[in-house]
């Protein structure tokens, strides 16, 4: 990037006269987080937990994700020269391989999520046009492919232009969500909400602890994207806007998510919600106002997914570009077109989406199976970011003038680290093993990048970490072969 448009002012803060403003960054965060997950939230949560466990889970999620949002805000302010978000923080704190792995995990999470979004979009359209089925018929995949490459060429026209379109779709997706909340507030029944708070009528859900744990992957998925502004920090007009956008986006999305989930529990029982077809918001609103409820939610979902697909394809390309710029990814991923869009990273990303759409056609993959795997890939990058913030606070690095700020940020980072560890535990061994199967092959790209830079591939510690990943991947492959582990 040219020094004429990108750099730092005297205070060490990033400046980019043509960069993304606060509104664009907030839209990117909200647009990334509000995708398809919220429209399936009532069923996804009810399938795992009763009312009481859901409320406990949201309290844990609120504190944990707020801590993560504040971590990203703190790191954006205290380390303004680190561009690339989760990738840059992992690299700065724990070395090249951890940084590369965070970029790789984030990238896979992002494009796998997009595959899931395409399936969900055409599954929703299947309600009106049976030819689309569950979003994995030949017609659905052909139409999804056309949409995929339309988004691709829109982003190639420029990050700023694509960001403007994203702001429009973000506003468009919030309108039907607010209508859903308003209608459910009117129809909410406390007797339905409080009928079986601890889900004792459904012992298959397990204890309250089990219920809370089982709903965690869903809550993480609907918040993935909270780091969106930090990934684009190099393209922000004002570095301070990165942290502000992260926190503003978090509170907007938290409010909408909790209201959608909790109000649905006062419209239909846990068993009824668990039996709904996704997008389950349509079933809830149909219960309230009839057929027009399905139409409203379907239109909202189509707008929402269009915006989310745009946000995530930009995030995918940017994270690869950031890593390649630091010689953590092969040099060919550094190439930008005349509009300063990382073109090769974009082609690689959407090429993978296309391949997996075809795999989905062959395997009849569903939305949920895709998003659970995608979510497992983001947990490690979140952990390293929180751990880096904790490391800075423990060392006192950048806190030389304020002991009070150091103590505050130490507490916030500690909560974020504990939350990240809880998420790794809640995801279970199955998804961690499947994630290792996707992490292990990436060493080929890492080795290529390090050799291009004339540097050794691993340090001694990194070699040991990779050995652990490789052992887990071999175990996962063996488990899949024997049928002990399933996708």
C-alpha positions, 0 to 999 in steps of 0.5 A, a space after each residue: 500500500 502506498 505511503 501517501 494514503 496509509 500511515 501513522 500520525 504523530 500520536 502513532 494512530 493510523 490514518 487513511 484519507 480514503 479509508 473506511 469511516 466509523 459507520 462503515 466499520 460498524 456496518 461491517 461488524 454488525 453485517 458480519 455477525 447478523 447473517 443467517 444464524 439469528 434467523 435459525 436461533 430459536 430452534 438451534 437454542 431450543 434443541 439444546 436447552 430450556 428457558 433457564 439454561 438459555 438465560 444462563 448461557 446468554 449471561 455467560 455469553 454477554 460477559 465473555 463476548 463483551 470481554 472479547 470486544 473490549 480486548 479487540 478495542 484495547 489491542 486496536 488502541 494500544 497496538 495501532 501498528 498491528 494490522 490484520 486483527 486476530 492474525 496479527 495479535 497471535 503472531 505478535 504474542 506467540 510467534 509466526 506459526 501461531 499467527 499463521 494458524 490464526 489466519 488460516 483458522 479464521 479464513 476457513 471459518 469465514 468461507 465455510 460459513 459462507 458455504 453454509 449461508 448459501 445453503 440456508 438462503 436457497 433452503 429458505 427459498 425452497 419454501 416458495 420454490 420446491 425446486 431448491 429443496 433444502 438448499 442442496 439440489 442441483 438447481 440450488 447449487 447452480 443459483 448459489 454459484 451465480 450469486 457467489 461469482 456476482 459477489 466476487 466481481 462486486 468486491 473486485 470493484 473495490 473494498 470501499 464500494 463493496 463496504 457501501 453496499 454492505 451498509 445498505 444491506 445491514 440497514 435492510 436486514 435490521 428492519 425485519 428483525 425489529 418487526 419480528 421483535 415488536 410483533 413478538 413483544 405483543 404476542 409474548 405469553 409469560 405462562 408459556 415462557 415460565 411453564 418448564 423453565 429447567 426443561 424437566 419435561 425433556 430429560 434428554 437435554 441433560 442437566 442445566 450444566 449440559 444444556 448451557 454447554 451444548 448451546 455454546 457453539 450456537 452463541 459463538 457462531 452468532 457472534 463470529 464477526 465481532 473482530 471484523 473491524 480489527 481485520 480491516 484496521 489497515 483500511 480504517 480512516 481513523 484507528 480509534 474508530 476500529 475499537 469504537 465500531 467493535 463495541 458499538 456493533 457488539 451491543 447492537 447485536 447482543 440486544 437483537 439476539 437476546 430479544 429474538 431468542 427470549 421472546 420466541 420462548 414466550 411464543 412457543 414451548 421449548 419442544 415446539 421450537 426444537 421441532 421447527 424447520 430452519 429458519 425457525 424465526 419464520 415458524 415463530 412468526 407464522 404462529 403469531 401472524 400466519 403465512 405473512 410471517 414466513 414471507 417477512 422472515 424469508 425476505 429479511 433472511 435473503 437481505 441479511 444473507 446477501 450482506 453477510 456474504 459480502 462482509 465475509 468474502 471481504 474478511 476472507 480475502 483481507 486476512 489472507 492478504 494481511 498474512 501474506 504481506 508479513 510473509 506468513 502466507 505465500 507471496 502470490 496472495 499479496 497481489 492487489 488489483 488496481 482498486 487495491 483489492 487482494 485479488 488472488 486471495 479473493 479468487 482462492 477464497 471463492 474458489 474454495 467456496 465453489 468447491 465446497 458447494 459442489 461437495 455439499 451437492 454430493 454429500 447433501 450437507 446441511 447448514 448446521 453441520 457446516 456452521 458447527 465445523 466453521 465455529 470450531 475453527 474460530 475458537 483458537 484465533 479468539 483464544 490467542 487474541 485474548 491471551 495476547 491482551 493478557 500478556 501485554 497487561 501482565 508485562 505492563 507493555 504500553 501501560 507505563 503511564 497508567 497502572 489503573 488502566 493496566 489493572 482494568 485491562 488485566 481483569 478484562 483480558 483474564 475474563 476473555 481468556 477464561 471464556 475462550 477456554 470455556 468455549 474450547 471445552 464446550 465445543 467438545 473433543 469431536 470438533 477440536 479433532 475435526 478442526 485439527 484435520 483442517 489445520 494440519 495441511 496448512 503447514 504446506 503454505 506456511 513452509 512455502 512462505 517461510 522459504 520464500 522469506 529465507 527463514 527457517 520454517 519452525 522454531 523448537 516450540 513451534 515444531 512441538 505445537 505442530 507435532 501436537 496438531 499432526 497427532 490430533 489430525 491423524 487421530 481424527 482421520 483414523 476416527 473418521 475411517 473407523 466411523 467413531 468420528 462423524 461430520 
